[in-house]
Amino acid sequence: MTFVCTTCGKQHELDDLSFGAHAPLQWDALTEAERKRSLLGNEQCEVDDSEGRHFYVCACLEIPVREAKRAFVELEPTDHPLAVDQRLGIEEDRLQAIVTKLLHAAPA
């Protein structure tokens, strides 16, 4: 599936795109002492902070585009927008808006 980006005007191939984070958001909030007790690997993260020990794993979650057929792993059924999009499928215009924002986000 392709679309023309409203920001750069280029055509993007959605099947070739993948987005992810280097670490869970909680990693950035750790103090230096907490980071020394924690572990950040390529596919897993263990956070040891004042609230206890937390474990994260890197995963690839596919969200089906409505009207397109694809296999995917199912998230826990919650009201979180990502879980809803995965369960019901994402509208093509919403997907394009998300991809455009990710492709053209200012560096952190």
MIKE-258722 format. One record per residue: residue in one letter; x, y, z of N, C-alpha, C in turn; residue number from 1. Coordinates in pm, 1 decimal. Each point is the difference from the previous one (the first is absolute). Layout:
N
+------+----------+----------+----------+----------+----------+----------+----------+----------+----------+-----+
: code :     n.xx :     n.yy :     n.zz :    ca.xx :    ca.yy :    ca.zz :     c.xx :     c.yy :     c.zz : pos :
+------+----------+----------+----------+----------+----------+----------+----------+----------+----------+-----+
:    a :        X :        Y :        Z :        X :        Y :        Z :        X :        Y :        Z : NUM :
...
+------+----------+----------+----------+----------+----------+----------+----------+----------+----------+-----+
END
This chain:
108
+------+----------+----------+----------+----------+----------+----------+----------+----------+----------+-----+
: code :     n.xx :     n.yy :     n.zz :    ca.xx :    ca.yy :    ca.zz :     c.xx :     c.yy :     c.zz : pos :
+------+----------+----------+----------+----------+----------+----------+----------+----------+----------+-----+
:    m :     84.9 :   -116.0 :      0.0 :    -84.9 :    116.0 :      0.0 :     90.5 :    123.7 :      0.0 :   1 :
:    t :    -32.4 :     96.0 :    -83.0 :     76.6 :    123.4 :     -5.8 :    -92.6 :    118.7 :     23.5 :   2 :
:    f :     61.0 :    112.6 :     36.7 :    -75.1 :    123.5 :      9.8 :     94.1 :    116.6 :    -28.1 :   3 :
:    v :    -58.5 :    114.0 :    -39.8 :     77.8 :    120.3 :    -23.5 :     -1.4 :     81.5 :    128.3 :   4 :
:    c :    117.7 :     30.9 :     50.1 :     15.9 :     70.9 :    126.9 :    -42.4 :    145.6 :    -14.3 :   5 :
:    t :    -80.5 :     47.3 :     93.1 :    -45.2 :    138.7 :     -2.6 :    107.4 :     96.7 :     47.5 :   6 :
:    t :    106.4 :    -50.3 :     61.9 :    108.8 :     86.5 :     46.8 :    108.0 :     18.2 :   -105.9 :   7 :
:    c :     48.6 :   -111.4 :    -57.9 :    111.8 :      9.0 :    -95.2 :    -41.4 :    -19.9 :   -144.9 :   8 :
:    g :   -122.6 :    -47.6 :    -23.6 :    -47.1 :    -21.2 :   -136.1 :     50.2 :   -127.4 :    -64.3 :   9 :
:    k :     81.5 :    -79.0 :     71.2 :     53.4 :   -124.5 :    -54.2 :    -98.9 :   -114.2 :     21.2 :  10 :
:    q :     15.5 :   -101.9 :    -81.6 :    -80.2 :   -120.6 :     15.5 :     74.1 :    -94.0 :     93.8 :  11 :
:    h :    -68.0 :    -50.4 :    101.8 :     60.1 :    -91.3 :     96.8 :    -65.7 :   -137.1 :    -11.8 :  12 :
:    e :     81.6 :   -103.6 :      8.6 :    -47.2 :   -138.2 :     -2.1 :    -15.4 :    -45.6 :    144.4 :  13 :
:    l :   -123.1 :    -19.8 :     44.6 :    -26.0 :    -35.1 :    139.7 :     56.2 :   -136.6 :     37.7 :  14 :
:    d :      5.2 :    -94.0 :    -92.9 :     51.0 :   -133.5 :     31.7 :    148.7 :      2.1 :     33.2 :  15 :
:    d :     70.6 :    105.9 :    -40.6 :    143.9 :     10.4 :     26.4 :     31.3 :     77.4 :    127.3 :  16 :
:    l :   -101.3 :     53.2 :     67.9 :     21.8 :     85.1 :    116.8 :    -22.8 :    -76.4 :    129.6 :  17 :
:    s :     81.6 :     33.2 :     98.6 :    -14.5 :    -55.7 :    134.2 :     49.9 :    104.8 :     98.2 :  18 :
:    f :    -72.9 :     20.8 :    108.1 :     37.1 :    100.0 :     98.8 :     11.9 :    -64.4 :    136.5 :  19 :
:    g :     92.3 :     48.5 :     78.1 :     17.2 :    -53.4 :    134.0 :     79.6 :     96.1 :     85.3 :  20 :
:    a :     10.1 :    -33.0 :    125.4 :     74.5 :     81.5 :     95.6 :    126.9 :    -73.1 :     41.1 :  21 :
:    h :    102.8 :     75.9 :     30.0 :    126.5 :    -57.9 :     46.0 :    -15.0 :    -59.8 :    140.0 :  22 :
:    a :    -88.8 :     60.6 :     80.9 :    -19.7 :    -44.0 :    138.6 :   -140.2 :     40.1 :     43.9 :  23 :
:    p :    -52.0 :    -65.5 :    103.7 :   -128.4 :     42.6 :     55.0 :     11.4 :    143.0 :     54.5 :  24 :
:    l :   -108.2 :     71.5 :      0.2 :     -3.3 :    137.4 :     50.2 :     53.3 :      9.0 :    142.6 :  25 :
:    q :    -25.3 :   -102.2 :     80.2 :     44.0 :     -1.1 :    138.9 :    152.5 :      7.3 :     11.8 :  26 :
:    w :     73.0 :    -49.6 :    -99.3 :    145.6 :      1.1 :      4.7 :     53.8 :    142.8 :     11.6 :  27 :
:    d :    -58.7 :     93.1 :    -72.8 :     46.0 :    139.0 :      1.0 :    -24.3 :     68.8 :    133.7 :  28 :
:    a :    -92.0 :    -51.2 :     79.8 :    -32.6 :     63.0 :    128.3 :     85.9 :    -52.2 :    115.3 :  29 :
:    l :     85.0 :    -98.8 :    -25.8 :     81.0 :    -59.3 :    106.6 :    110.4 :     95.3 :     46.6 :  30 :
:    t :     29.3 :     -8.4 :    128.1 :    116.1 :     72.2 :     53.2 :    125.5 :    -78.3 :    -39.2 :  31 :
:    e :    114.6 :     59.3 :     18.5 :    126.0 :    -68.4 :    -31.8 :     14.4 :   -128.5 :     82.4 :  32 :
:    a :    -35.8 :      6.8 :    128.3 :      8.5 :   -118.4 :     87.0 :    -95.0 :   -110.0 :    -48.3 :  33 :
:    e :   -121.9 :     37.7 :    -40.2 :    -96.6 :    -98.7 :    -48.9 :     48.4 :    -62.3 :   -131.1 :  34 :
:    r :     62.2 :     78.5 :    -87.9 :     52.7 :    -54.5 :   -125.3 :    109.0 :   -103.1 :     24.6 :  35 :
:    k :     80.5 :     23.7 :    101.1 :    106.4 :    -95.7 :     31.4 :    -56.1 :   -134.2 :     45.4 :  36 :
:    r :   -120.0 :      2.1 :     59.8 :    -65.7 :   -124.3 :     45.2 :    -86.1 :    -61.4 :   -110.3 :  37 :
:    s :    -18.0 :     70.8 :   -107.9 :    -88.9 :    -43.2 :   -107.6 :     79.8 :    -50.6 :   -119.5 :  38 :
:    l :    -69.8 :    -55.6 :    -97.3 :     63.8 :    -56.4 :   -118.4 :    -78.1 :     42.1 :   -123.6 :  39 :
:    l :     71.6 :     49.1 :   -100.6 :    -61.0 :     33.0 :   -128.7 :     72.8 :    -77.6 :   -108.1 :  40 :
:    g :    -67.7 :   -100.4 :    -55.4 :     57.4 :    -81.7 :   -107.1 :    -67.3 :     32.2 :   -132.2 :  41 :
:    n :     37.1 :    -73.9 :   -104.2 :    -59.3 :     21.8 :   -132.2 :   -146.2 :    -41.1 :     -6.6 :  42 :
:    e :    -37.9 :   -102.6 :     76.5 :   -136.6 :    -50.9 :     -8.6 :    -71.1 :     -6.7 :    134.1 :  43 :
:    q :     67.0 :     39.1 :    106.7 :    -63.4 :     -5.1 :    131.0 :     50.6 :    114.6 :     85.8 :  44 :
:    c :    -76.4 :     30.6 :    102.1 :     37.6 :    105.9 :     92.9 :    -51.6 :    -38.6 :    138.2 :  45 :
:    e :     85.4 :     15.9 :     99.7 :    -38.7 :    -20.4 :    139.3 :     22.9 :    132.4 :     71.5 :  46 :
:    v :   -105.6 :     53.7 :     57.2 :      6.4 :    127.6 :     71.2 :    -16.0 :    -27.2 :    148.6 :  47 :
:    d :     96.6 :     44.5 :     78.5 :     -4.3 :    -12.8 :    145.7 :     -6.4 :    141.7 :     56.3 :  48 :
:    d :   -121.8 :     43.1 :     36.9 :    -17.7 :    136.0 :     50.9 :    -65.8 :     -2.9 :    137.8 :  49 :
:    s :    -39.8 :    115.4 :     48.5 :    -57.9 :     10.6 :    134.4 :   -132.2 :    -75.7 :     13.6 :  50 :
:    e :    -64.6 :    -31.9 :   -111.9 :   -127.9 :    -71.9 :      3.3 :     17.5 :   -151.1 :    -14.4 :  51 :
:    g :    122.9 :    -44.9 :    -18.9 :     24.7 :   -143.4 :    -13.8 :     72.1 :    -32.7 :   -129.1 :  52 :
:    r :     -8.1 :   -125.8 :    -38.8 :     67.6 :    -48.4 :   -120.4 :   -104.6 :    -22.8 :   -108.7 :  53 :
:    h :     30.1 :     49.8 :   -121.4 :    -92.4 :     -8.8 :   -113.5 :     74.3 :    -60.3 :   -118.3 :  54 :
:    f :    -69.6 :    -81.2 :    -77.6 :     61.7 :    -70.5 :   -111.0 :    -71.8 :     35.6 :   -130.2 :  55 :
:    y :     78.7 :     27.7 :   -105.3 :    -53.5 :     37.2 :   -130.7 :     67.8 :    -85.3 :   -105.7 :  56 :
:    v :    -72.5 :    -27.7 :   -106.5 :     56.9 :    -75.0 :   -111.4 :    -36.6 :     72.3 :   -129.6 :  57 :
:    c :     92.5 :      1.3 :    -93.2 :    -23.7 :     61.7 :   -129.8 :    -90.5 :    -94.0 :    -80.2 :  58 :
:    a :   -100.5 :     55.0 :    -63.5 :    -92.1 :    -82.6 :    -77.8 :    -41.7 :     74.3 :   -125.9 :  59 :
:    c :    -34.4 :    -75.1 :    -99.5 :    -51.6 :     56.4 :   -124.5 :   -149.8 :    -28.3 :     -3.1 :  60 :
:    l :    -78.7 :    105.1 :      9.6 :   -145.2 :    -15.3 :     -2.7 :    -53.8 :     53.4 :   -131.9 :  61 :
:    e :    -67.6 :    -84.2 :    -71.8 :    -61.0 :     43.8 :   -124.6 :   -141.7 :     44.2 :     28.3 :  62 :
:    i :    -35.9 :    113.5 :    -58.3 :   -135.9 :     52.4 :     12.3 :    -63.0 :    -10.2 :   -137.8 :  63 :
:    p :   -107.7 :    -75.8 :    -12.8 :    -59.4 :    -17.3 :   -132.7 :    -65.5 :    129.5 :    -48.9 :  64 :
:    v :     12.9 :     23.6 :   -128.5 :    -67.7 :    112.5 :    -63.3 :   -135.5 :    -51.8 :    -44.4 :  65 :
:    r :   -103.4 :     73.5 :     35.1 :   -134.4 :    -43.3 :    -40.7 :     -3.7 :    -18.0 :   -150.0 :  66 :
:    e :    -70.9 :    -98.4 :    -43.8 :    -13.9 :    -35.7 :   -140.7 :    123.9 :    -71.9 :    -54.7 :  67 :
:    a :     99.8 :    -28.5 :     83.0 :    118.8 :    -75.0 :    -43.2 :      9.7 :   -126.1 :     85.3 :  68 :
:    k :     41.9 :   -109.1 :    -59.5 :      9.7 :   -127.4 :     71.1 :    143.9 :    -25.2 :     40.8 :  69 :
:    r :     22.6 :    -20.4 :    130.6 :    132.9 :    -30.8 :     53.7 :    -16.1 :    -75.8 :    130.0 :  70 :
:    a :     96.7 :    -85.3 :     29.9 :      2.9 :    -66.7 :    129.6 :     66.5 :     91.8 :    101.0 :  71 :
:    f :    -40.1 :    -10.1 :    126.7 :     61.1 :     84.2 :    102.5 :    -14.0 :    -62.2 :    136.7 :  72 :
:    v :     83.9 :     47.5 :     92.2 :     -4.5 :    -43.3 :    139.6 :    -98.5 :     89.4 :     72.0 :  73 :
:    e :    -84.3 :    -56.1 :     85.5 :   -104.0 :     78.1 :     65.2 :     46.1 :     55.0 :    134.1 :  74 :
:    l :    -24.7 :    128.7 :     21.9 :     28.5 :     63.8 :    128.6 :   -111.5 :    -28.9 :     99.0 :  75 :
:    e :     27.7 :     25.0 :    125.8 :   -102.6 :    -11.6 :    102.5 :   -113.8 :     95.9 :    -35.0 :  76 :
:    p :   -126.3 :    -42.7 :      9.6 :   -112.4 :     85.4 :    -39.8 :    -25.0 :    113.8 :    100.3 :  77 :
:    t :     59.9 :    116.0 :    -26.2 :    -20.4 :    118.4 :     83.5 :    -54.9 :    111.4 :    -87.6 :  78 :
:    d :    -21.0 :    116.1 :     59.8 :    -47.3 :    115.6 :    -75.9 :    113.4 :     88.5 :    -49.7 :  79 :
:    h :    124.9 :    -42.5 :     20.3 :    113.8 :     76.6 :    -50.6 :    -12.3 :      8.0 :   -152.5 :  80 :
:    p :     24.4 :    117.0 :    -60.0 :    -16.4 :     14.4 :   -145.5 :     77.0 :   -102.9 :    -82.6 :  81 :
:    l :    120.7 :    -37.1 :     43.0 :     78.0 :   -100.8 :    -72.3 :    -70.3 :   -135.1 :      3.3 :  82 :
:    a :    -52.8 :    -38.0 :    116.0 :    -70.3 :   -128.0 :     12.2 :   -129.7 :      1.5 :    -81.3 :  83 :
:    v :    -70.7 :    112.5 :      2.0 :   -124.8 :     11.4 :    -77.3 :     30.2 :    -10.6 :   -149.6 :  84 :
:    d :    104.3 :     72.9 :    -46.0 :     37.2 :     -6.5 :   -141.5 :     40.4 :   -140.8 :    -39.9 :  85 :
:    q :     71.1 :    -69.6 :     87.7 :     41.4 :   -135.1 :    -34.1 :   -119.9 :    -94.5 :     -3.8 :  86 :
:    r :    -91.6 :     17.5 :     93.0 :   -116.7 :    -88.2 :      8.7 :    -97.7 :     23.7 :   -115.2 :  87 :
:    l :    -27.1 :    127.2 :    -32.0 :   -101.2 :     33.9 :   -100.2 :     58.0 :     33.9 :   -135.9 :  88 :
:    g :    131.5 :     21.9 :     -4.2 :     64.0 :     46.8 :   -123.1 :      7.5 :    151.9 :      3.5 :  89 :
:    i :     99.9 :     54.1 :    -63.6 :     21.8 :    143.9 :     -0.9 :    -49.2 :     57.2 :   -132.8 :  90 :
:    e :    -61.0 :    115.5 :      5.3 :    -43.0 :     66.5 :   -122.4 :    124.2 :     46.2 :    -75.6 :  91 :
:    e :     -4.1 :     -7.3 :   -131.0 :    116.6 :     34.4 :    -80.7 :     45.8 :    144.1 :     23.0 :  92 :
:    d :    -91.2 :     94.9 :     14.0 :     39.9 :    139.4 :     21.5 :     67.3 :     18.8 :    136.3 :  93 :
:    r :    -44.3 :    -72.2 :    103.0 :     64.5 :      7.0 :    131.7 :    141.0 :    -57.3 :     -7.7 :  94 :
:    l :     15.3 :   -113.0 :    -69.7 :    131.1 :    -60.7 :    -18.1 :     94.7 :     96.5 :    -71.0 :  95 :
:    q :    -46.3 :     63.6 :   -106.0 :     83.5 :     94.4 :    -73.3 :     41.8 :    116.9 :     88.2 :  96 :
:    a :    -90.2 :     49.8 :     83.5 :     32.0 :    110.8 :     89.7 :    107.6 :    -41.7 :    101.5 :  97 :
:    i :    -11.5 :   -120.2 :     53.7 :     98.7 :    -49.1 :     97.0 :    135.2 :    -18.5 :    -67.3 :  98 :
:    v :      1.5 :    -63.6 :   -116.7 :    125.8 :    -24.8 :    -71.4 :     66.2 :    132.2 :    -37.7 :  99 :
:    t :    -77.2 :     94.3 :    -48.1 :     54.3 :    131.4 :    -36.9 :     63.4 :     67.3 :    120.3 : 100 :
:    k :    -66.8 :     -4.6 :    113.6 :     54.5 :     61.3 :    121.8 :    130.5 :    -67.8 :     41.9 : 101 :
:    l :      5.2 :   -133.8 :     -7.6 :    120.5 :    -73.4 :     38.0 :    115.1 :     23.6 :    -97.3 : 102 :
:    l :    -30.8 :      5.4 :   -129.1 :    104.5 :     21.2 :    -99.9 :     61.5 :    139.7 :      8.5 : 103 :
:    h :    -80.1 :     96.4 :     40.7 :     45.4 :    139.9 :     -2.6 :      7.8 :     63.0 :    138.2 : 104 :
:    a :     14.6 :    -83.2 :    102.7 :     11.7 :     50.1 :    136.4 :    136.4 :     67.1 :     19.8 : 105 :
:    a :      0.6 :    106.5 :     77.9 :    126.1 :     66.0 :     33.0 :     81.9 :    -92.7 :     88.9 : 106 :
:    p :    130.6 :     -7.2 :    -20.3 :     83.4 :    -85.9 :     84.1 :     -9.5 :     41.6 :    147.6 : 107 :
:    a :      1.7 :    -99.2 :     87.9 :     -9.9 :     26.8 :    144.6 :    130.2 :     51.0 :     56.3 : 108 :
+------+----------+----------+----------+----------+----------+----------+----------+----------+----------+-----+
END
